[in-house]
Amino acid sequence: MKKFKQLKKIGAFVVVAAVSAPSFAEGSSIDAYFTAIDLSSVGTAVAGLGVVIVGIAMSVKGIGLAKRVISKA
């Protein structure tokens, strides 16, 4: 398990190093992808999804707590 974690860290480092290398970025269309993405709309969508996920998690937890209170009464 420890070896897998080390390999995972090394793999992540290799990917980051390859993507951030200037020779990789010059001849590819990755710059076009980053300029085409509007980060403000992405941030809004991610924040909205976060609110929905937290709301669902809280409602499920609330139902469980209500059942526990009712069963103890």
C-alpha positions in Angstrom: 0.0 0.0 0.0 2.8 2.3 0.9 4.5 1.7 -2.5 1.3 2.5 -4.3 1.0 5.8 -2.6 4.6 6.6 -3.6 3.9 5.6 -7.2 0.8 7.8 -7.2 2.8 10.8 -6.0 5.5 10.2 -8.6 2.8 9.8 -11.3 1.1 13.1 -10.4 4.5 14.9 -10.4 5.3 13.5 -13.8 1.9 14.6 -15.2 2.3 18.1 -13.8 5.8 18.5 -15.0 4.8 17.3 -18.5 1.9 19.7 -18.8 3.7 22.7 -17.4 6.8 22.2 -19.7 7.1 25.1 -22.2 7.7 22.7 -25.1 4.4 20.9 -24.4 2.4 24.1 -24.3 3.8 25.8 -27.4 2.7 23.3 -30.0 -0.6 22.2 -28.6 -4.1 23.5 -28.3 -4.3 23.4 -24.5 -3.9 27.2 -24.4 -7.0 27.5 -26.6 -8.9 25.3 -24.1 -7.9 27.5 -21.2 -8.8 30.7 -22.9 -12.1 29.4 -24.1 -13.3 28.5 -20.6 -14.9 31.3 -18.7 -13.7 30.8 -15.1 -16.4 32.9 -13.6 -19.2 30.7 -14.9 -17.2 27.6 -13.9 -16.9 29.0 -10.4 -20.6 29.7 -10.2 -21.5 26.2 -11.3 -19.1 24.6 -8.9 -20.4 26.7 -6.0 -24.0 25.9 -7.0 -23.3 22.2 -7.1 -21.6 22.4 -3.7 -24.7 24.0 -2.2 -26.9 21.3 -3.7 -24.6 18.5 -2.4 -24.3 20.0 1.1 -28.1 20.5 1.2 -28.8 16.9 0.2 -26.3 15.6 2.8 -27.8 17.7 5.5 -31.4 16.6 4.6 -30.4 12.9 4.7 -28.7 13.5 8.1 -31.7 15.4 9.4 -34.1 12.5 8.4 -31.8 10.1 10.3 -31.8 12.3 13.4 -35.6 12.7 13.3 -36.1 8.9 13.1 -33.7 8.4 16.0 -35.6 11.0 18.1 -39.0 9.5 17.2 -37.8 6.0 18.1 -36.6 7.1 21.5 -39.8 8.9 22.4 
